[in-house]
Amino acid sequence: MSAPDETTRPGRNEETMENKTISFNTGRHYSANGQRIAATKLECGRVLFVDVDRRLEYVTAAPCELSERNVMRAYDYNSTTDAYSVIPDYEIRTKLCSELEALARKL
């Protein structure tokens, strides 16, 4: 599978909180803005991601590399768990998710 065409699916790679973070638009039509997702790798190796257009927060069920492909594979095949079960601390979870939401909204 080839890399996504950046002219049709703009994405960003940024360094935040010493974690690599990505954001991308899947091109799916869940809202007028498509489907904007941002993700970051957690210390446990799993990936936390938010879908701002559907208002969803998930963590991959297993550790994986941080990439659009892995996020979408987990998303599409229901290989996820809720963010609460992995990050039970409300303040930490809310801060991480808010930062990801802000990043995805820039797309």
N, C-alpha and C positions, 0 to 999 in steps of 0.2 A: 504494500500500500504506500502510495507516495505521500509526501508531506502536504498539509493543507495549503491551498493557494491563498497567500496573505492578502491578495487584492480583493478577494470575495469574503474571506473570514478573518478580519483583523483580530489579532491577539496581542497580548503584552506579556513579557517576562520581566518581573521585578524582584528585587531583593528586599524583603521586609522581615523584620524581627529575626534576622539571621536564617530565615527559611526562604527557599526559592518559592516564588508564587507565580502562578500563571493565570491569565484570564483570556477568554475567547467567546465568540458567538457561534453557536452551532449551526445557525441558519434555519433552525426549525421555527415555525410560526406560532409560538405560544403567546406572543404579544406583538404590539406594533414595533417593538425593538428586537424581535426574534427571541432567542433564548441565550441570555448572557450568563456565563458561568465563570467563577473564579475559584482557584484551588490552591492549597498549600500543603506541604508535607509536614506531618507531625513527627515528634521525636520517636514515637513508636514505629514509624515507618509507614503508617497508613496515611491516606490523603483525605483531608477535610475539604469539602467543596460546597459552594452555595449556588443556587440557581435563583437569581434575583427576580426573574420574570414569573416564575411559578412559586416563589417564596418557599423554597425547600433548602434544607441543610442536611447533608449526609457525610458519612465517613466510609471509606472503602472497607469492606469486610476483612480484607487481608492487606498486609504491607505490599506496596507496589511502587514503581517509579512514578514520578510526577510527570504526567503528559496528558495532552488532550485525549489521546486514544485510550489510555487506561481509565481516565475519569469517565468517559462515555461508555466504555465497556462495563464498568461497575454500575453505572446509571441504567443502561439499557437492559442488563441482565439481572437486575435487582441483587447485585452483590455488594450491598451496602448495609449500614446500620445507622441508627439515629445518632446525631452528634452528642446527645446527652449521655448515652451509654459509654462513650469514649472520653468525653470531657465533661464530667459531672459538675464541676465548679461553674456556677452560673456566670460569674463575672468574667472569668477567663474565656468561656465559650462565647459569651456575648461580644466581648472585645474582638476575638478572632473573626467571628462571623461578620461583625460590623465592618471591619477592615476589608474583608473579602467582598462584601456587598458594595462598598464604596469603589473598589477597584473595578468590579464588573460593570457598574453604572457608567464608567468612563467610556465604555465601548459604544 
